[in-house]
Amino acid sequence: MSIITRHKAERLIVWGAWLIAFSLMLYAGYLGWRIRENMALAYASEPTQAAESPIRPSPDEQNQVPIRNPALIQKRPYLAVFRLSNVHTVIPTRPP
C-alpha cells in the first residue's frame, strides 16, 4: 500500500468518525427537543374530570385514628457516628 493511499484511508476514517459524532449529536438534540415538546403538550392539555374532582375520604377513613410519628428518644447520643481528628504525622529523620 502506498503512502498516498494510506493517507487517503486515514483521512476517510477521520472524516467518517467526525460524521458519525456529528450525526449522534444532532440525534441527541432531536430527542431532547421531542421530549421537551411532549412534556409541554402534556402540561398544556386539558385536565380530566377525575383530576378536577376533590378527593374526599370515605366515612370509614374519617373515623380512623390519625397517624403520628413516634417520639424521638436519644438515650446515648455518644454512640452516634462522629468524626475524630487523627493528627498523626511521622517526620522522618534525615541525615544532615
TIPA-729738 format. One record per atom (N, C-alpha, C, O): residue number from 0; residue in one letter; atom name; x, y, z. Coordinates in steps of 0.02 Angstrom, whole numbers. Atoms other than C-alpha are relative to their C-alpha. Layout:
! residues N
ATOM, resi, resn, name, u, v, w
ATOM, NUM, A, CA, X, Y, Z
...
END
This chain:
! residues 96
ATOM, resi, resn, name, u, v, w
ATOM, 0, M, N, 42, -58, 0
ATOM, 0, M, CA, 0, 0, 0
ATOM, 0, M, C, 45, 62, 0
ATOM, 0, M, O, 91, 67, 41
ATOM, 1, S, N, -43, -59, 4
ATOM, 1, S, CA, 75, 166, -49
ATOM, 1, S, C, -19, 50, 54
ATOM, 1, S, O, -71, 44, 86
ATOM, 2, I, N, 10, -50, -52
ATOM, 2, I, CA, 89, 315, 65
ATOM, 2, I, C, -62, 43, -16
ATOM, 2, I, O, -100, 59, 30
ATOM, 3, I, N, 58, -41, 20
ATOM, 3, I, CA, -41, 416, -33
ATOM, 3, I, C, -65, -37, 14
ATOM, 3, I, O, -113, -7, 38
ATOM, 4, T, N, 60, 39, -13
ATOM, 4, T, CA, -168, 277, -21
ATOM, 4, T, C, -13, -6, 75
ATOM, 4, T, O, -71, -3, 97
ATOM, 5, R, N, 7, 6, -72
ATOM, 5, R, CA, -135, 256, 164
ATOM, 5, R, C, -26, 66, 31
ATOM, 5, R, O, -69, 64, 75
ATOM, 6, H, N, 23, -65, -25
ATOM, 6, H, CA, -159, 443, 196
ATOM, 6, H, C, -73, 11, -18
ATOM, 6, H, O, -111, 39, 22
ATOM, 7, K, N, 70, -8, 19
ATOM, 7, K, CA, -322, 441, 99
ATOM, 7, K, C, -45, -44, 44
ATOM, 7, K, O, -100, -24, 63
ATOM, 8, A, N, 39, 45, -43
ATOM, 8, A, CA, -383, 292, 201
ATOM, 8, A, C, -6, 29, 70
ATOM, 8, A, O, -60, 27, 100
ATOM, 9, E, N, 3, -30, -67
ATOM, 9, E, CA, -337, 379, 364
ATOM, 9, E, C, -46, 61, 0
ATOM, 9, E, O, -84, 71, 47
ATOM, 10, R, N, 43, -59, 5
ATOM, 10, R, CA, -422, 539, 306
ATOM, 10, R, C, -73, -22, -3
ATOM, 10, R, O, -116, 10, 27
ATOM, 11, L, N, 68, 25, 5
ATOM, 11, L, CA, -577, 439, 261
ATOM, 11, L, C, -25, -24, 68
ATOM, 11, L, O, -83, -13, 85
ATOM, 12, I, N, 20, 24, -67
ATOM, 12, I, CA, -580, 358, 435
ATOM, 12, I, C, -14, 59, 46
ATOM, 12, I, O, -63, 59, 84
ATOM, 13, V, N, 10, -58, -43
ATOM, 13, V, CA, -561, 527, 521
ATOM, 13, V, C, -64, 37, -19
ATOM, 13, V, O, -103, 55, 25
ATOM, 14, W, N, 62, -34, 22
ATOM, 14, W, CA, -698, 608, 416
ATOM, 14, W, C, -62, -42, 18
ATOM, 14, W, O, -113, -14, 36
ATOM, 15, G, N, 56, 43, -19
ATOM, 15, G, CA, -811, 458, 447
ATOM, 15, G, C, -15, 3, 75
ATOM, 15, G, O, -73, 5, 95
ATOM, 16, A, N, 10, -6, -72
ATOM, 16, A, CA, -783, 469, 634
ATOM, 16, A, C, -33, 66, 18
ATOM, 16, A, O, -78, 68, 60
ATOM, 17, W, N, 30, -65, -13
ATOM, 17, W, CA, -823, 655, 633
ATOM, 17, W, C, -73, 1, -23
ATOM, 17, W, O, -116, 30, 10
ATOM, 18, L, N, 68, 2, 25
ATOM, 18, L, CA, -978, 623, 529
ATOM, 18, L, C, -46, -39, 48
ATOM, 18, L, O, -102, -18, 61
ATOM, 19, I, N, 39, 40, -47
ATOM, 19, I, CA, -1039, 489, 649
ATOM, 19, I, C, -11, 39, 65
ATOM, 19, I, O, -67, 40, 91
ATOM, 20, A, N, 7, -39, -62
ATOM, 20, A, CA, -1004, 600, 801
ATOM, 20, A, C, -49, 58, -9
ATOM, 20, A, O, -91, 70, 34
ATOM, 21, F, N, 45, -56, 13
ATOM, 21, F, CA, -1094, 748, 723
ATOM, 21, F, C, -72, -24, -7
ATOM, 21, F, O, -118, 8, 18
ATOM, 22, S, N, 68, 25, 8
ATOM, 22, S, CA, -1244, 643, 674
ATOM, 22, S, C, -29, -24, 67
ATOM, 22, S, O, -89, -16, 78
ATOM, 23, L, N, 24, 20, -66
ATOM, 23, L, CA, -1256, 571, 851
ATOM, 23, L, C, -18, 61, 42
ATOM, 23, L, O, -67, 59, 79
ATOM, 24, M, N, 17, -61, -37
ATOM, 24, M, CA, -1253, 748, 923
ATOM, 24, M, C, -66, 29, -26
ATOM, 24, M, O, -107, 52, 13
ATOM, 25, L, N, 63, -24, 28
ATOM, 25, L, CA, -1392, 800, 804
ATOM, 25, L, C, -59, -43, 23
ATOM, 25, L, O, -112, -17, 40
ATOM, 26, Y, N, 53, 46, -22
ATOM, 26, Y, CA, -1494, 646, 851
ATOM, 26, Y, C, -16, 12, 75
ATOM, 26, Y, O, -74, 10, 94
ATOM, 27, A, N, 12, -14, -71
ATOM, 27, A, CA, -1471, 683, 1038
ATOM, 27, A, C, -38, 65, 8
ATOM, 27, A, O, -83, 70, 50
ATOM, 28, G, N, 37, -63, -3
ATOM, 28, G, CA, -1528, 861, 1010
ATOM, 28, G, C, -72, -8, -22
ATOM, 28, G, O, -117, 21, 9
ATOM, 29, Y, N, 68, 14, 24
ATOM, 29, Y, CA, -1680, 800, 913
ATOM, 29, Y, C, -40, -36, 54
ATOM, 29, Y, O, -98, -18, 65
ATOM, 30, L, N, 36, 36, -52
ATOM, 30, L, CA, -1726, 678, 1052
ATOM, 30, L, C, -17, 46, 58
ATOM, 30, L, O, -72, 43, 86
ATOM, 31, G, N, 13, -48, -53
ATOM, 31, G, CA, -1709, 815, 1183
ATOM, 31, G, C, -56, 47, -18
ATOM, 31, G, O, -98, 63, 24
ATOM, 32, W, N, 52, -45, 23
ATOM, 32, W, CA, -1818, 931, 1081
ATOM, 32, W, C, -68, -35, 1
ATOM, 32, W, O, -118, -6, 22
ATOM, 33, R, N, 63, 37, 1
ATOM, 33, R, CA, -1952, 796, 1059
ATOM, 33, R, C, -26, -13, 71
ATOM, 33, R, O, -85, -7, 84
ATOM, 34, I, N, 21, 12, -69
ATOM, 34, I, CA, -1953, 754, 1245
ATOM, 34, I, C, -27, 64, 30
ATOM, 34, I, O, -79, 63, 64
ATOM, 35, R, N, 23, -64, -28
ATOM, 35, R, CA, -1969, 938, 1292
ATOM, 35, R, C, -67, 19, -31
ATOM, 35, R, O, -111, 44, 4
ATOM, 36, E, N, 63, -17, 33
ATOM, 36, E, CA, -2108, 963, 1163
ATOM, 36, E, C, -57, -43, 27
ATOM, 36, E, O, -111, -18, 39
ATOM, 37, N, N, 53, 45, -26
ATOM, 37, N, CA, -2205, 811, 1226
ATOM, 37, N, C, -18, 18, 71
ATOM, 37, N, O, -77, 14, 90
ATOM, 38, M, N, 16, -19, -68
ATOM, 38, M, CA, -2190, 868, 1406
ATOM, 38, M, C, -41, 65, 1
ATOM, 38, M, O, -87, 72, 42
ATOM, 39, A, N, 38, -62, 3
ATOM, 39, A, CA, -2252, 1042, 1360
ATOM, 39, A, C, -71, -14, -22
ATOM, 39, A, O, -118, 17, 4
ATOM, 40, L, N, 67, 17, 22
ATOM, 40, L, CA, -2400, 966, 1269
ATOM, 40, L, C, -39, -35, 55
ATOM, 40, L, O, -100, -26, 61
ATOM, 41, A, N, 34, 36, -54
ATOM, 41, A, CA, -2439, 854, 1417
ATOM, 41, A, C, -23, 49, 54
ATOM, 41, A, O, -78, 40, 82
ATOM, 42, Y, N, 19, -49, -51
ATOM, 42, Y, CA, -2442, 1003, 1537
ATOM, 42, Y, C, -54, 47, -27
ATOM, 42, Y, O, -95, 72, 12
ATOM, 43, A, N, 49, -46, 28
ATOM, 43, A, CA, -2545, 1109, 1418
ATOM, 43, A, C, -66, -33, -16
ATOM, 43, A, O, -115, 2, -32
ATOM, 44, S, N, 62, 35, 17
ATOM, 44, S, CA, -2678, 976, 1390
ATOM, 44, S, C, -54, 15, 52
ATOM, 44, S, O, -39, 35, 108
ATOM, 45, E, N, 56, -13, -45
ATOM, 45, E, CA, -2849, 993, 1467
ATOM, 45, E, C, -1, -52, 56
ATOM, 45, E, O, 12, -111, 44
ATOM, 46, P, N, 3, 49, -55
ATOM, 46, P, CA, -2868, 914, 1640
ATOM, 46, P, C, -61, -45, -7
ATOM, 46, P, O, -112, -25, -35
ATOM, 47, T, N, 55, 48, 4
ATOM, 47, T, CA, -2978, 763, 1655
ATOM, 47, T, C, -50, 13, 56
ATOM, 47, T, O, -36, 51, 103
ATOM, 48, Q, N, 52, -9, -50
ATOM, 48, Q, CA, -3138, 754, 1757
ATOM, 48, Q, C, 24, -28, 67
ATOM, 48, Q, O, 7, -1, 120
ATOM, 49, A, N, -24, 30, -62
ATOM, 49, A, CA, -3052, 642, 1885
ATOM, 49, A, C, 48, 46, 36
ATOM, 49, A, O, 50, 48, 97
ATOM, 50, A, N, -48, -45, -32
ATOM, 50, A, CA, -2917, 771, 1915
ATOM, 50, A, C, -34, 61, 29
ATOM, 50, A, O, -7, 92, 75
ATOM, 51, E, N, 35, -59, -24
ATOM, 51, E, CA, -3044, 910, 1943
ATOM, 51, E, C, -39, -13, 63
ATOM, 51, E, O, -48, 32, 104
ATOM, 52, S, N, 41, 14, -59
ATOM, 52, S, CA, -3147, 821, 2075
ATOM, 52, S, C, 45, -6, 61
ATOM, 52, S, O, 98, -38, 58
ATOM, 53, P, N, -42, 5, -60
ATOM, 53, P, CA, -3080, 841, 2253
ATOM, 53, P, C, -4, -70, 30
ATOM, 53, P, O, -54, -105, 22
ATOM, 54, I, N, -2, 66, -32
ATOM, 54, I, CA, -3030, 686, 2347
ATOM, 54, I, C, -30, 6, 69
ATOM, 54, I, O, -5, 44, 111
ATOM, 55, R, N, 33, -1, -65
ATOM, 55, R, CA, -3145, 657, 2493
ATOM, 55, R, C, 5, -69, 32
ATOM, 55, R, O, -8, -120, -1
ATOM, 56, P, N, -6, 66, -32
ATOM, 56, P, CA, -3114, 520, 2619
ATOM, 56, P, C, -68, -31, 13
ATOM, 56, P, O, -118, 4, 23
ATOM, 57, S, N, 62, 36, -14
ATOM, 57, S, CA, -3245, 388, 2645
ATOM, 57, S, C, -16, 5, 75
ATOM, 57, S, O, 29, 23, 114
ATOM, 58, P, N, 16, -4, -72
ATOM, 58, P, CA, -3338, 383, 2812
ATOM, 58, P, C, 43, -47, 42
ATOM, 58, P, O, 58, -30, 100
ATOM, 59, D, N, -42, 45, -39
ATOM, 59, D, CA, -3232, 234, 2866
ATOM, 59, D, C, 69, 32, 12
ATOM, 59, D, O, 98, 23, 65
ATOM, 60, E, N, -66, -32, -7
ATOM, 60, E, CA, -3072, 333, 2835
ATOM, 60, E, C, -2, 59, 48
ATOM, 60, E, O, 48, 74, 79
ATOM, 61, Q, N, 6, -57, -45
ATOM, 61, Q, CA, -3137, 482, 2935
ATOM, 61, Q, C, 2, -22, 73
ATOM, 61, Q, O, 22, 17, 116
ATOM, 62, N, N, 3, 24, -69
ATOM, 62, N, CA, -3160, 376, 3092
ATOM, 62, N, C, 66, -31, 24
ATOM, 62, N, O, 70, -51, 82
ATOM, 63, Q, N, -63, 31, -20
ATOM, 63, Q, CA, -2982, 310, 3094
ATOM, 63, Q, C, 41, 47, 43
ATOM, 63, Q, O, 32, 108, 42
ATOM, 64, V, N, -45, -38, -43
ATOM, 64, V, CA, -2851, 366, 3218
ATOM, 64, V, C, 52, 33, -44
ATOM, 64, V, O, 78, 2, -90
ATOM, 65, P, N, -51, -33, 41
ATOM, 65, P, CA, -2731, 495, 3145
ATOM, 65, P, C, 68, -32, 8
ATOM, 65, P, O, 85, -58, 61
ATOM, 66, I, N, -66, 31, 0
ATOM, 66, I, CA, -2559, 434, 3101
ATOM, 66, I, C, 50, 51, 27
ATOM, 66, I, O, 52, 109, 5
ATOM, 67, R, N, -51, -44, -28
ATOM, 67, R, CA, -2416, 507, 3203
ATOM, 67, R, C, 66, -37, 2
ATOM, 67, R, O, 69, -98, 4
ATOM, 68, N, N, -67, 29, -7
ATOM, 68, N, CA, -2229, 480, 3211
ATOM, 68, N, C, 14, -10, 74
ATOM, 68, N, O, -9, 29, 116
ATOM, 69, P, N, -17, 10, -70
ATOM, 69, P, CA, -2162, 407, 3373
ATOM, 69, P, C, 49, 53, 24
ATOM, 69, P, O, 84, 84, -16
ATOM, 70, A, N, -45, -49, -28
ATOM, 70, A, CA, -2066, 520, 3490
ATOM, 70, A, C, 73, -23, -9
ATOM, 70, A, O, 88, -82, -5
ATOM, 71, L, N, -71, 14, 9
ATOM, 71, L, CA, -1879, 531, 3461
ATOM, 71, L, C, 32, -5, 68
ATOM, 71, L, O, 31, 42, 107
ATOM, 72, I, N, -32, 11, -65
ATOM, 72, I, CA, -1785, 457, 3608
ATOM, 72, I, C, 75, -8, -12
ATOM, 72, I, O, 97, -53, -49
ATOM, 73, Q, N, -73, 4, 6
ATOM, 73, Q, CA, -1598, 488, 3622
ATOM, 73, Q, C, 28, -13, 69
ATOM, 73, Q, O, 39, 34, 108
ATOM, 74, K, N, -26, 17, -66
ATOM, 74, K, CA, -1532, 395, 3772
ATOM, 74, K, C, 76, 7, 3
ATOM, 74, K, O, 104, 33, 51
ATOM, 75, R, N, -73, 1, 0
ATOM, 75, R, CA, -1349, 378, 3722
ATOM, 75, R, C, 25, 33, -64
ATOM, 75, R, O, 44, -2, -111
ATOM, 76, P, N, -21, -33, 62
ATOM, 76, P, CA, -1303, 510, 3592
ATOM, 76, P, C, 74, -9, -16
ATOM, 76, P, O, 95, 1, -73
ATOM, 77, Y, N, -71, 8, 13
ATOM, 77, Y, CA, -1117, 475, 3614
ATOM, 77, Y, C, 15, -63, -41
ATOM, 77, Y, O, 72, -70, -64
ATOM, 78, L, N, -11, 58, 42
ATOM, 78, L, CA, -1138, 310, 3520
ATOM, 78, L, C, -12, 15, -74
ATOM, 78, L, O, -4, -29, -116
ATOM, 79, A, N, 13, -18, 69
ATOM, 79, A, CA, -1183, 404, 3363
ATOM, 79, A, C, 66, 4, -39
ATOM, 79, A, O, 120, 6, -9
ATOM, 80, V, N, -59, -5, 43
ATOM, 80, V, CA, -1063, 415, 3216
ATOM, 80, V, C, 26, 71, 6
ATOM, 80, V, O, -12, 119, -1
ATOM, 81, F, N, -30, -66, -5
ATOM, 81, F, CA, -944, 559, 3239
ATOM, 81, F, C, 70, -2, -32
ATOM, 81, F, O, 98, -56, -43
ATOM, 82, R, N, -67, -4, 30
ATOM, 82, R, CA, -781, 619, 3163
ATOM, 82, R, C, 51, 13, 55
ATOM, 82, R, O, 39, 51, 102
ATOM, 83, L, N, -54, -7, -48
ATOM, 83, L, CA, -621, 605, 3260
ATOM, 83, L, C, 62, 20, -39
ATOM, 83, L, O, 84, -16, -84
ATOM, 84, S, N, -60, -21, 35
ATOM, 84, S, CA, -472, 703, 3203
ATOM, 84, S, C, 59, -42, 24
ATOM, 84, S, O, 69, -52, 84
ATOM, 85, N, N, -57, 42, -15
ATOM, 85, N, CA, -318, 596, 3196
ATOM, 85, N, C, 62, 35, -27
ATOM, 85, N, O, 78, 29, -87
ATOM, 86, V, N, -59, -37, 21
ATOM, 86, V, CA, -163, 704, 3191
ATOM, 86, V, C, 60, -45, 17
ATOM, 86, V, O, 85, -44, 73
ATOM, 87, H, N, -56, 45, -11
ATOM, 87, H, CA, -26, 577, 3170
ATOM, 87, H, C, 48, 9, -59
ATOM, 87, H, O, 37, -17, -114
ATOM, 88, T, N, -49, -14, 52
ATOM, 88, T, CA, 123, 638, 3071
ATOM, 88, T, C, 67, -27, 21
ATOM, 88, T, O, 91, -13, 76
ATOM, 89, V, N, -67, 27, -13
ATOM, 89, V, CA, 285, 544, 3062
ATOM, 89, V, C, 49, 42, -40
ATOM, 89, V, O, 48, 42, -101
ATOM, 90, I, N, -51, -40, 33
ATOM, 90, I, CA, 428, 662, 3024
ATOM, 90, I, C, 62, -41, -4
ATOM, 90, I, O, 91, -58, 48
ATOM, 91, P, N, -59, 43, 4
ATOM, 91, P, CA, 571, 561, 2956
ATOM, 91, P, C, 63, 39, 18
ATOM, 91, P, O, 69, 99, 7
ATOM, 92, T, N, -64, -30, -17
ATOM, 92, T, CA, 744, 593, 3019
ATOM, 92, T, C, 45, -7, -61
ATOM, 92, T, O, 54, -62, -88
ATOM, 93, R, N, -44, 1, 58
ATOM, 93, R, CA, 862, 640, 2879
ATOM, 93, R, C, 71, 17, 21
ATOM, 93, R, O, 82, 57, 66
ATOM, 94, P, N, -70, -18, -16
ATOM, 94, P, CA, 1048, 644, 2883
ATOM, 94, P, C, 15, 70, -24
ATOM, 94, P, O, -11, 92, -76
ATOM, 95, P, N, -16, -69, 20
ATOM, 95, P, CA, 1120, 819, 2875
ATOM, 95, P, C, 41, 5, -63
ATOM, 95, P, O, 57, 61, -85
END
